Amino acid sequence: MTSDLVWVLIRQDDAANRYRVGRYATRAEAERIADQLDSRDRDRGRQNGQEQSQGNGIPQPRRYVIERIAPRLAQA
């Protein structure tokens, strides 16, 4: 049931635009998917020769955000 999927995974780009990636039943599940996507993005960046730091040795911030949403109430 959709109302049981109360954890939302959101991708945020450098311009602070946000895109919903998916909804999950548990935070752990959402974090696992976010970790997989972050790893994939880092690997893709290395293949393209892009640096993973901002030039000062500090890694780029995580692009995926996890938020809890209120479950939808059953409609009569």
N, CA, C and O atoms as a MOPAC input file, in Angstrom:
PM7 MOZYME 1SCF
protein

 N      0.84000 1    -1.17600 1     0.00000 1
 C      0.00000 1     0.00000 1     0.00000 1
 C      0.88900 1     1.24400 1     0.00000 1
 O      1.89800 1     1.28900 1     0.70400 1
 N      0.52300 1     2.22600 1    -0.77000 1
 C      1.31300 1     3.44300 1    -0.91700 1
 C      1.44300 1     4.20400 1     0.40300 1
 O      2.46700 1     4.84100 1     0.64800 1
 N      0.43200 1     4.14300 1     1.24100 1
 C      0.49200 1     4.90100 1     2.49800 1
 C      1.54400 1     4.33800 1     3.45500 1
 O      1.92900 1     5.01000 1     4.41200 1
 N      2.01500 1     3.10700 1     3.20500 1
 C      3.05100 1     2.52800 1     4.04700 1
 C      4.44900 1     2.99000 1     3.64100 1
 O      5.41200 1     2.74500 1     4.36700 1
 N      4.56800 1     3.64000 1     2.51800 1
 C      5.87200 1     4.09600 1     2.01000 1
 C      6.09600 1     5.53400 1     2.47100 1
 O      5.84000 1     6.48500 1     1.73200 1
 N      6.57700 1     5.67400 1     3.70100 1
 C      6.64800 1     7.00500 1     4.31200 1
 C      8.02700 1     7.64800 1     4.23200 1
 O      8.20100 1     8.77800 1     4.68800 1
 N      9.02400 1     6.94700 1     3.65400 1
 C     10.36500 1     7.51100 1     3.50800 1
 C     10.60000 1     7.83700 1     2.04400 1
 O     10.45100 1     6.97500 1     1.17800 1
 N     10.96900 1     9.08500 1     1.76700 1
 C     11.17700 1     9.55100 1     0.39700 1
 C     12.66300 1     9.79900 1     0.17400 1
 O     13.33300 1    10.42400 1     0.99600 1
 N     13.16200 1     9.30100 1    -0.94600 1
 C     14.54500 1     9.54400 1    -1.35500 1
 C     14.51500 1    10.63200 1    -2.41900 1
 O     13.82300 1    10.51100 1    -3.43000 1
 N     15.28000 1    11.70100 1    -2.17800 1
 C     15.27400 1    12.87200 1    -3.05100 1
 C     16.70100 1    13.14300 1    -3.51100 1
 O     17.64100 1    13.11100 1    -2.71600 1
 N     16.84800 1    13.41100 1    -4.81100 1
 C     18.15200 1    13.81700 1    -5.34900 1
 C     18.15300 1    15.33300 1    -5.46300 1
 O     17.23200 1    15.92600 1    -6.02400 1
 N     19.19400 1    15.95100 1    -4.92700 1
 C     19.30900 1    17.40400 1    -4.98400 1
 C     20.54400 1    17.76300 1    -5.78500 1
 O     21.63900 1    17.28800 1    -5.48400 1
 N     20.37800 1    18.61200 1    -6.81800 1
 C     21.51800 1    18.97900 1    -7.65400 1
 C     22.21100 1    20.22200 1    -7.10000 1
 O     21.82100 1    20.75900 1    -6.06400 1
 N     23.25000 1    20.66800 1    -7.81600 1
 C     24.05400 1    21.80500 1    -7.34900 1
 C     23.26100 1    23.10600 1    -7.26300 1
 O     23.62700 1    24.00500 1    -6.50600 1
 N     22.17100 1    23.21200 1    -8.03700 1
 C     21.34500 1    24.41600 1    -8.01800 1
 C     20.19400 1    24.30900 1    -7.01800 1
 O     19.28900 1    25.14300 1    -7.02100 1
 N     20.22800 1    23.27800 1    -6.15900 1
 C     19.22200 1    23.03400 1    -5.12100 1
 C     17.87600 1    22.60500 1    -5.68300 1
 O     16.86700 1    22.66500 1    -4.98000 1
 N     17.84300 1    22.17200 1    -6.94600 1
 C     16.62800 1    21.56800 1    -7.48600 1
 C     16.49800 1    20.17500 1    -6.89500 1
 O     17.49300 1    19.47000 1    -6.72700 1
 N     15.27000 1    19.77800 1    -6.58000 1
 C     15.04600 1    18.48900 1    -5.92800 1
 C     14.14200 1    17.60900 1    -6.78800 1
 O     13.15200 1    18.07400 1    -7.35200 1
 N     14.50300 1    16.32800 1    -6.87700 1
 C     13.76500 1    15.36400 1    -7.68000 1
 C     13.49700 1    14.12800 1    -6.83600 1
 O     14.42600 1    13.55000 1    -6.27200 1
 N     12.25000 1    13.72000 1    -6.74400 1
 C     11.90600 1    12.53500 1    -5.98200 1
 C     12.36900 1    11.29300 1    -6.74000 1
 O     12.01600 1    11.10000 1    -7.90300 1
 N     13.15300 1    10.46200 1    -6.07700 1
 C     13.68700 1     9.24800 1    -6.68400 1
 C     12.77200 1     8.07100 1    -6.38000 1
 O     12.50000 1     7.25800 1    -7.26400 1
 N     12.29100 1     7.96700 1    -5.14100 1
 C     11.43200 1     6.85600 1    -4.77700 1
 C     10.90700 1     6.98300 1    -3.36500 1
 O     11.34400 1     7.83200 1    -2.58800 1
 N      9.93600 1     6.09800 1    -3.04700 1
 C      9.35900 1     6.03200 1    -1.70800 1
 C      9.62900 1     4.64600 1    -1.15500 1
 O      9.57700 1     3.65300 1    -1.88100 1
 N      9.92200 1     4.58700 1     0.15300 1
 C     10.32300 1     3.33200 1     0.77700 1
 C      9.62600 1     3.16000 1     2.12200 1
 O      9.23000 1     4.13500 1     2.75900 1
 N      9.48600 1     1.91700 1     2.53700 1
 C      8.80500 1     1.60000 1     3.78800 1
 C      9.67500 1     1.89600 1     5.00700 1
 O      9.15900 1     2.26200 1     6.06300 1
 N     10.99400 1     1.73900 1     4.86800 1
 C     11.88200 1     1.96800 1     6.01200 1
 C     12.99600 1     2.93600 1     5.63400 1
 O     13.37400 1     3.05500 1     4.46900 1
 N     13.50400 1     3.61200 1     6.63400 1
 C     14.62300 1     4.52000 1     6.40800 1
 C     15.86100 1     3.72600 1     5.96800 1
 O     16.62400 1     4.17900 1     5.11400 1
 N     16.05100 1     2.55200 1     6.55300 1
 C     17.20600 1     1.72600 1     6.19300 1
 C     17.19600 1     1.37900 1     4.70700 1
 O     18.24000 1     1.39600 1     4.05600 1
 N     16.03700 1     1.07000 1     4.18200 1
 C     15.92400 1     0.75400 1     2.75800 1
 C     16.26900 1     1.98100 1     1.90500 1
 O     16.98900 1     1.86800 1     0.91300 1
 N     15.75900 1     3.13800 1     2.28900 1
 C     16.04500 1     4.37400 1     1.55800 1
 C     17.53800 1     4.70800 1     1.62200 1
 O     18.11700 1     5.14300 1     0.62700 1
 N     18.16000 1     4.50800 1     2.78300 1
 C     19.59300 1     4.77800 1     2.92100 1
 C     20.42300 1     3.82200 1     2.06000 1
 O     21.42900 1     4.22300 1     1.47400 1
 N     19.99800 1     2.55700 1     1.98600 1
 C     20.72100 1     1.58000 1     1.16800 1
 C     20.68800 1     1.98300 1    -0.31000 1
 O     21.70400 1     1.90700 1    -1.00100 1
 N     19.52900 1     2.40500 1    -0.78300 1
 C     19.40600 1     2.84000 1    -2.17700 1
 C     20.21900 1     4.11200 1    -2.40300 1
 O     20.88400 1     4.24200 1    -3.43100 1
 N     20.17600 1     5.05400 1    -1.45500 1
 C     20.94200 1     6.29100 1    -1.58500 1
 C     22.43500 1     5.98900 1    -1.66000 1
 O     23.15000 1     6.59300 1    -2.46000 1
 N     22.90900 1     5.05800 1    -0.83100 1
 C     24.32800 1     4.67300 1    -0.86000 1
 C     24.70600 1     4.06700 1    -2.20900 1
 O     25.77000 1     4.36400 1    -2.75100 1
 N     23.83600 1     3.22100 1    -2.74700 1
 C     24.10000 1     2.61300 1    -4.05400 1
 C     24.16600 1     3.68100 1    -5.14300 1
 O     25.05500 1     3.65100 1    -5.99400 1
 N     23.22700 1     4.62100 1    -5.11400 1
 C     23.21000 1     5.67400 1    -6.13000 1
 C     24.40800 1     6.60500 1    -5.98200 1
 O     24.99400 1     7.01800 1    -6.98300 1
 N     24.78300 1     6.94400 1    -4.73800 1
 C     25.96400 1     7.78100 1    -4.51800 1
 C     27.22000 1     7.09700 1    -5.04500 1
 O     28.05600 1     7.73700 1    -5.68300 1
 N     27.35400 1     5.81100 1    -4.78300 1
 C     28.51700 1     5.05300 1    -5.26700 1
 C     28.55200 1     5.05200 1    -6.79000 1
 O     29.60700 1     5.23500 1    -7.39700 1
 N     27.40700 1     4.84500 1    -7.39000 1
 C     27.33600 1     4.82700 1    -8.85200 1
 C     27.71500 1     6.19500 1    -9.43100 1
 O     28.43700 1     6.27300 1   -10.42500 1
 N     27.22800 1     7.26200 1    -8.81000 1
 C     27.56900 1     8.60600 1    -9.28700 1
 C     29.06000 1     8.88400 1    -9.15200 1
 O     29.66400 1     9.46900 1   -10.05100 1
 N     29.66900 1     8.46400 1    -8.02200 1
 C     31.11000 1     8.66700 1    -7.83000 1
 C     31.91200 1     7.88200 1    -8.86100 1
 O     32.87200 1     8.39800 1    -9.43300 1
 N     31.51600 1     6.62500 1    -9.09700 1
 C     32.21800 1     5.80100 1   -10.09000 1
 C     32.11400 1     6.41700 1   -11.47800 1
 O     33.09000 1     6.44100 1   -12.22700 1
 N     30.94400 1     6.90900 1   -11.81400 1
 C     30.73200 1     7.53300 1   -13.12100 1
 C     31.58600 1     8.79400 1   -13.25100 1
 O     32.11700 1     9.07200 1   -14.32600 1
 N     31.72200 1     9.56000 1   -12.16200 1
 C     32.55200 1    10.76300 1   -12.17900 1
 C     34.01400 1    10.43900 1   -12.39000 1
 O     34.70700 1    11.13800 1   -13.12900 1
 N     34.49600 1     9.37300 1   -11.74300 1
 C     35.89200 1     8.96700 1   -11.92400 1
 C     36.16000 1     8.52100 1   -13.35700 1
 O     37.21700 1     8.81700 1   -13.91400 1
 N     35.21500 1     7.81600 1   -13.94800 1
 C     35.37800 1     7.35400 1   -15.32500 1
 C     35.45100 1     8.53200 1   -16.29400 1
 O     36.12500 1     8.46200 1   -17.32200 1
 N     34.76100 1     9.59500 1   -15.96200 1
 C     34.76400 1    10.78500 1   -16.81500 1
 C     35.89400 1    11.74100 1   -16.47300 1
 O     36.00200 1    12.80800 1   -17.07800 1
 N     36.74400 1    11.37600 1   -15.50400 1
 C     37.88900 1    12.20300 1   -15.13100 1
 C     37.54500 1    13.38400 1   -14.26700 1
 O     38.34200 1    14.31500 1   -14.15700 1
 N     36.38200 1    13.37700 1   -13.64800 1
 C     35.98200 1    14.48700 1   -12.79200 1
 C     36.49700 1    14.25700 1   -11.38300 1
 O     36.51400 1    13.12800 1   -10.89300 1
 N     36.91200 1    15.32400 1   -10.74500 1
 C     37.36600 1    15.24700 1    -9.36300 1
 C     36.17500 1    15.04800 1    -8.44400 1
 O     35.08700 1    15.55600 1    -8.71200 1
 N     36.37600 1    14.31900 1    -7.37500 1
 C     35.31600 1    14.09800 1    -6.40500 1
 C     35.40700 1    15.05500 1    -5.22400 1
 O     34.64200 1    14.94700 1    -4.26600 1
 N     36.34300 1    15.98400 1    -5.29800 1
 C     36.42100 1    16.98300 1    -4.23700 1
 C     36.22000 1    18.35200 1    -4.87200 1
 O     36.18100 1    18.48200 1    -6.09500 1
 N     36.09600 1    19.35000 1    -4.04600 1
 C     35.86100 1    20.70500 1    -4.52000 1
 C     37.17500 1    21.42700 1    -4.78600 1
 O     37.19800 1    22.65600 1    -4.85800 1
 N     38.26300 1    20.68800 1    -4.93300 1
 C     39.55400 1    21.29400 1    -5.20000 1
 C     40.37400 1    21.54200 1    -3.95100 1
 O     41.56300 1    21.84800 1    -4.04000 1
 N     39.75700 1    21.41600 1    -2.79400 1
 C     40.46200 1    21.65400 1    -1.54100 1
 C     40.54100 1    20.38900 1    -0.68400 1
 O     40.82800 1    20.45700 1     0.51100 1
 N     40.28400 1    19.24300 1    -1.30300 1
 C     40.35600 1    17.98100 1    -0.58800 1
 C     39.09000 1    17.61100 1     0.16400 1
 O     39.00400 1    16.52300 1     0.73300 1
 N     38.11700 1    18.49500 1     0.17200 1
 C     36.85600 1    18.21800 1     0.86300 1
 C     35.92000 1    17.52500 1    -0.12500 1
 O     35.66800 1    18.05800 1    -1.20600 1
 N     35.40000 1    16.34800 1     0.22300 1
 C     34.50500 1    15.66000 1    -0.70400 1
 C     33.22300 1    16.43800 1    -0.93500 1
 O     32.78200 1    17.20700 1    -0.08100 1
 N     32.63200 1    16.22600 1    -2.10500 1
 C     31.37900 1    16.89500 1    -2.41400 1
 C     30.29000 1    16.39800 1    -1.47200 1
 O     30.32300 1    15.25000 1    -1.03000 1
 N     29.32200 1    17.26400 1    -1.16400 1
 C     28.23400 1    16.84000 1    -0.28000 1
 C     27.39300 1    15.74800 1    -0.94800 1
 O     27.34300 1    15.63700 1    -2.17300 1
 N     26.75200 1    14.96900 1    -0.12800 1
 C     25.89600 1    13.90800 1    -0.64000 1
 C     24.75100 1    14.51400 1    -1.43300 1
 O     24.17400 1    15.52700 1    -1.03600 1
 N     24.43000 1    13.89400 1    -2.54500 1
 C     23.39000 1    14.42200 1    -3.42100 1
 C     22.00100 1    13.88400 1    -3.08600 1
 O     20.99900 1    14.40600 1    -3.57400 1
 N     21.93800 1    12.85400 1    -2.26400 1
 C     20.64900 1    12.23200 1    -1.96600 1
 C     20.23500 1    12.54000 1    -0.54100 1
 O     21.03500 1    12.42900 1     0.38800 1
 N     18.96900 1    12.93200 1    -0.37300 1
 C     18.40500 1    13.32300 1     0.90900 1
 C     17.24000 1    12.38200 1     1.20800 1
 O     16.48100 1    12.01800 1     0.30900 1
 N     17.10600 1    11.99300 1     2.46600 1
 C     16.00600 1    11.12500 1     2.87700 1
 C     15.12100 1    11.90500 1     3.83200 1
 O     15.60000 1    12.49200 1     4.80200 1
 N     13.81200 1    11.90600 1     3.54700 1
 C     12.86000 1    12.62800 1     4.38900 1
 C     11.67000 1    11.73600 1     4.69000 1
 O     11.27200 1    10.90700 1     3.87200 1
 N     11.11500 1    11.91800 1     5.86500 1
 C      9.90000 1    11.19500 1     6.22700 1
 C      8.70600 1    12.06100 1     5.85300 1
 O      8.70500 1    13.26800 1     6.09100 1
 N      7.70800 1    11.44700 1     5.27500 1
 C      6.47900 1    12.15600 1     4.93000 1
 C      5.32500 1    11.58200 1     5.73400 1
 O      5.38500 1    10.44400 1     6.19900 1
 N      4.29600 1    12.36200 1     5.89100 1
 C      3.11900 1    11.88900 1     6.62000 1
 C      2.36800 1    10.88700 1     5.75200 1
 O      2.14600 1    11.14000 1     4.56800 1
 N      1.97900 1     9.76500 1     6.32100 1
 C      1.21300 1     8.80200 1     5.53100 1
 C     -0.15000 1     9.39100 1     5.16500 1
 O     -0.74300 1    10.15800 1     5.92400 1
 N     -0.61200 1     9.01900 1     4.01100 1
 C     -1.91500 1     9.50800 1     3.55700 1
 C     -3.01800 1     8.77600 1     4.31500 1
 O     -2.93700 1     7.57300 1     4.56700 1
 N     -4.02600 1     9.52000 1     4.66100 1
 C     -5.15600 1     8.91700 1     5.34800 1
 C     -6.04400 1     8.21000 1     4.33300 1
 O     -6.17500 1     8.65200 1     3.19100 1
 N     -6.63900 1     7.12900 1     4.75300 1
 C     -7.54900 1     6.39700 1     3.85700 1
 C     -8.72600 1     7.29200 1     3.51000 1
 O     -9.29500 1     7.95800 1     4.37400 1
 N     -9.07400 1     7.29500 1     2.25700 1
 C    -10.19200 1     8.13500 1     1.81600 1
 C    -11.48600 1     7.34900 1     1.92300 1
 O    -11.53400 1     6.16000 1     1.61000 1
 N    -12.53400 1     8.03000 1     2.37000 1
 C    -13.82800 1     7.37500 1     2.54300 1
 C    -14.58000 1     7.25900 1     1.24300 1
 O    -15.69100 1     6.72900 1     1.21700 1

